[in-house]
């Protein structure tokens, strides 16, 4: 197994120290594993997609507007 050294902000390290029972290396491994799976999924999805970047931006704007409209209605 390869060793990887990470830097974390001092405040995060202080908070981590409150939980000495945690295996922080395993937490990091799981986070890396999940991120890799997410990125592999997105790469495969992108390869199969026929959407252009412009199409994706337009769709994203429509979704954002729809969500915004729904939240406004809920807030009334």
C-alpha positions as CSV (number, residue, x, y, z in Angstrom):
1,X,0.0,0.0,0.0
2,X,1.2,3.5,-0.8
3,X,1.5,6.2,1.8
4,X,0.0,9.6,1.2
5,X,0.6,12.6,3.4
6,X,-2.2,15.2,3.6
7,X,-2.1,18.7,5.0
8,X,-5.2,19.9,6.9
9,X,-5.9,23.3,8.4
10,X,-4.9,23.6,12.1
11,X,-8.6,24.1,13.1
12,X,-9.6,20.9,11.4
13,X,-6.9,19.0,13.1
14,X,-8.0,20.3,16.5
15,X,-11.5,19.1,15.8
16,X,-10.3,15.7,14.6
17,X,-8.4,15.4,17.9
18,X,-11.7,15.4,19.7
19,X,-12.4,12.0,18.2
20,X,-9.4,9.9,18.8
21,X,-11.4,6.7,18.3
22,X,-11.8,7.6,14.6
23,X,-9.5,6.0,12.0
24,X,-9.0,9.2,10.0
25,X,-7.0,7.3,7.4
26,X,-10.0,5.1,6.7
27,X,-12.3,8.1,6.5
28,X,-10.0,9.6,3.9
29,X,-9.8,6.4,2.0
30,X,-13.6,6.2,1.8
31,X,-13.9,9.8,0.7
32,X,-11.3,9.2,-2.0
33,X,-13.0,6.0,-3.1
34,X,-16.4,7.8,-3.3
35,X,-15.0,10.8,-5.2
36,X,-13.3,8.4,-7.7
37,X,-16.6,6.5,-8.2
38,X,-18.4,9.8,-8.8
39,X,-15.9,11.0,-11.3
40,X,-15.8,7.7,-13.2
41,X,-19.6,7.8,-13.4
42,X,-19.6,11.4,-14.7
43,X,-16.8,10.6,-17.2
44,X,-18.9,7.6,-18.6
45,X,-22.1,9.7,-18.6
46,X,-20.3,12.5,-20.5
47,X,-18.8,10.0,-23.1
48,X,-22.3,8.7,-23.9
49,X,-24.0,12.1,-23.8
50,X,-25.0,13.8,-27.0
51,X,-25.6,17.1,-25.2
52,X,-23.3,19.9,-26.2
53,X,-21.9,22.2,-23.5
54,X,-24.4,24.9,-24.7
55,X,-27.3,22.4,-24.3
56,X,-26.2,21.5,-20.8
57,X,-25.9,25.2,-19.8
58,X,-29.4,25.9,-21.1
59,X,-30.8,22.8,-19.3
60,X,-29.1,23.9,-16.1
61,X,-30.7,27.3,-16.3
62,X,-34.1,25.8,-16.8
63,X,-33.6,23.5,-13.8
64,X,-32.4,26.4,-11.7
65,X,-35.4,28.5,-12.6
66,X,-37.8,25.7,-11.9
67,X,-36.3,25.1,-8.5
68,X,-36.3,28.8,-7.8
69,X,-40.0,29.1,-8.8
70,X,-40.9,26.1,-6.6
71,X,-39.1,27.5,-3.6
72,X,-40.8,30.9,-4.0
73,X,-44.2,29.2,-4.1
74,X,-43.4,27.3,-0.9
75,X,-42.3,30.4,0.9
76,X,-45.7,32.1,0.3
